[in-house]
Amino acid sequence: MSILQLCERIQAAWLSRIISESTWGYPIVGALHVLAIALFGAALLIPLAQGVELRWLRRIGLALILTTGTLLFASSAARYYNSTFFRIKIMLLALLLLNAVVARHDGRKMHTAIAVVLWAAVIFAARGIAFL
């Protein structure tokens, strides 16, 4: 089975169809995704300014981002498979994961700055998926 065929199967699943075929499914999941990004971003940036550790809030935000992002992908998986911007976004997310792994062993400030830049790039790539 090819990756495209797998994406078509994912898109044909009942939950994917509920999201993509309903009037409010995709917009609600999309709005929750944006709110989760804002929550995660705030939990990432506030500690830099305030000296407070909000690791638990970052974890919740990241879990919500991954859940809603997976649902958004599943609703149009075949279209996303053909999107150059989606592929760029996945590459950037892989770099974020690599950065997080390396940050556990090195100093955190530099890796936090790298993460902020990568997350901004992910958001721009996501806008490319939506409009191009």
ZAMARGU-4260 file (C-alpha; in steps of 0.2 Angstrom, whole numbers, plus 5000, padded with zeros to 4 digits):
<rodrens>
0) 5000/5000/5000 | 5007/5017/4995 | 5007/5032/5007 | 4994/5040/4996 | 4982/5025/4997
5) 4985/5025/5016 | 4980/5044/5016 | 4964/5040/5006 | 4960/5026/5019 | 4962/5038/5033
10) 4952/5051/5025 | 4938/5039/5022 | 4937/5034/5040 | 4921/5038/5049 | 4928/5051/5061
15) 4937/5060/5046 | 4921/5060/5036 | 4911/5067/5051 | 4924/5082/5052 | 4925/5085/5034
20) 4907/5083/5029 | 4899/5092/5043 | 4895/5111/5043 | 4904/5115/5059 | 4916/5100/5061
25) 4932/5107/5052 | 4930/5125/5058 | 4928/5120/5076 | 4943/5108/5076 | 4953/5122/5067
30) 4948/5135/5080 | 4953/5123/5094 | 4969/5120/5085 | 4973/5138/5084 | 4968/5140/5103
35) 4980/5126/5107 | 4994/5134/5098 | 4991/5150/5108 | 4990/5141/5124 | 5007/5132/5120
40) 5015/5148/5114 | 5010/5157/5130 | 5016/5143/5141 | 5032/5144/5131 | 5035/5162/5131
45) 5029/5168/5148 | 5042/5158/5158 | 5055/5167/5148 | 5049/5184/5154 | 5043/5179/5172
50) 5055/5166/5177 | 5041/5154/5180 | 5040/5135/5175 | 5024/5130/5166 | 5030/5113/5159
55) 5013/5106/5163 | 5004/5119/5153 | 5015/5116/5138 | 5012/5098/5139 | 4993/5101/5139
60) 4995/5113/5124 | 5006/5101/5115 | 4994/5087/5117 | 4979/5098/5111 | 4989/5103/5096
65) 4994/5085/5091 | 4976/5079/5094 | 4967/5093/5084 | 4981/5093/5071 | 4979/5074/5068
70) 4960/5077/5066 | 4963/5091/5054 | 4975/5080/5044 | 4963/5065/5044 | 4949/5075/5037
75) 4958/5079/5021 | 4973/5067/5021 | 4974/5065/5002 | 4975/5083/4999 | 4988/5086/5012
80) 4998/5072/5005 | 5000/5082/4989 | 5004/5099/4998 | 5022/5105/4997 | 5018/5116/5012
85) 5012/5102/5022 | 5028/5092/5019 | 5038/5108/5024 | 5027/5109/5040 | 5031/5090/5044
90) 5049/5093/5041 | 5049/5108/5053 | 5039/5098/5066 | 5053/5084/5065 | 5066/5098/5068
95) 5056/5104/5083 | 5056/5086/5090 | 5075/5085/5087 | 5078/5101/5095 | 5068/5095/5110
100) 5078/5080/5112 | 5094/5089/5111 | 5088/5102/5123 | 5087/5089/5136 | 5106/5087/5136
105) 5111/5105/5132 | 5107/5122/5138 | 5089/5127/5137 | 5089/5145/5132 | 5096/5143/5115
110) 5085/5128/5111 | 5070/5138/5117 | 5074/5152/5105 | 5076/5139/5091 | 5059/5132/5096
115) 5051/5149/5095 | 5058/5152/5077 | 5053/5134/5072 | 5035/5136/5079 | 5033/5152/5069
120) 5039/5144/5053 | 5026/5130/5057 | 5012/5142/5058 | 5018/5151/5041 | 5019/5134/5033
125) 5001/5130/5039 | 4995/5146/5032 | 5003/5140/5015 | 4993/5124/5017 | 4977/5133/5019
130) 4979/5146/5005 | 4990/5138/4992
</rodrens>
